[in-house]
Amino acid sequence: MMEANMGDVINLKRFKKRNEQEQSARQADANRARFGRTKAERALDGRRKDRAGDLLDQHRLDQHKLDDGDAS
């Protein structure tokens, strides 16, 4: 931060604005670390979710077989 001597004039608005911007930047960095994911990571998660759904559908028993009592 700036150091001021007794005769120096300080613009408090500029000082407050700079301080708020620094705090905002720190908060943004923290949010990016907590919530930020790359497009590739989101796409990979989407493909994994689709694959898991497909595997689940492949193992699903047909409802008409259960109603007829054919399933053992």
C-alpha positions as CSV (number, residue, x, y, z in Angstrom):
1,M,0.0,0.0,0.0
2,M,1.0,3.6,-0.3
3,E,2.7,5.4,2.5
4,A,1.9,9.0,3.1
5,N,3.8,11.6,4.9
6,M,2.2,14.4,6.9
7,G,1.9,16.7,3.9
8,D,0.8,14.2,1.2
9,V,-2.7,14.4,-0.1
10,I,-4.5,11.0,-0.5
11,N,-7.5,10.5,-2.7
12,L,-9.6,8.2,-0.4
13,K,-12.0,7.2,-3.2
14,R,-9.1,5.9,-5.3
15,F,-7.7,4.1,-2.2
16,K,-11.1,2.5,-1.4
17,K,-11.7,1.5,-5.0
18,R,-8.3,-0.1,-5.3
19,N,-8.8,-2.0,-2.1
20,E,-12.3,-3.3,-3.2
21,Q,-10.8,-4.4,-6.6
22,E,-8.1,-6.4,-4.8
23,Q,-10.6,-8.0,-2.5
24,S,-12.8,-8.8,-5.5
25,A,-9.9,-10.3,-7.3
26,R,-9.0,-12.5,-4.3
27,Q,-12.6,-13.7,-4.1
28,A,-12.7,-14.4,-7.8
29,D,-9.5,-16.5,-7.5
30,A,-11.1,-18.5,-4.6
31,N,-14.3,-19.1,-6.5
32,R,-12.4,-20.3,-9.6
33,A,-10.5,-22.7,-7.4
34,R,-13.7,-24.0,-5.8
35,F,-16.1,-24.1,-8.7
36,G,-14.2,-23.7,-11.9
37,R,-13.9,-26.5,-14.3
38,T,-12.6,-26.5,-17.9
39,K,-14.8,-27.3,-20.9
40,A,-12.9,-30.6,-21.3
41,E,-13.7,-31.6,-17.8
42,R,-17.4,-30.8,-18.2
43,A,-17.5,-32.7,-21.5
44,L,-15.7,-35.8,-19.9
45,D,-18.3,-35.8,-17.1
46,G,-21.1,-35.6,-19.7
47,R,-19.7,-38.6,-21.6
48,R,-19.3,-40.6,-18.4
49,K,-22.8,-39.8,-17.4
50,D,-24.2,-40.9,-20.8
51,R,-22.1,-44.1,-20.7
52,A,-23.4,-44.9,-17.2
53,G,-27.0,-44.4,-18.4
54,D,-26.4,-46.6,-21.4
55,L,-25.0,-49.4,-19.2
56,L,-28.0,-49.1,-16.9
57,D,-30.4,-49.3,-19.8
58,Q,-28.7,-52.4,-21.1
59,H,-29.2,-54.2,-17.8
60,R,-32.8,-53.2,-17.4
61,L,-35.4,-55.9,-17.3
62,D,-38.3,-55.6,-19.7
63,Q,-41.6,-54.8,-17.9
64,H,-43.7,-57.2,-20.1
65,K,-41.5,-60.1,-19.1
66,L,-42.0,-59.3,-15.4
67,D,-45.8,-59.2,-15.9
68,D,-46.0,-62.6,-17.7
69,G,-43.8,-64.2,-15.0
70,D,-41.3,-65.4,-17.6
71,A,-38.3,-63.8,-15.8
72,S,-36.6,-66.3,-13.5
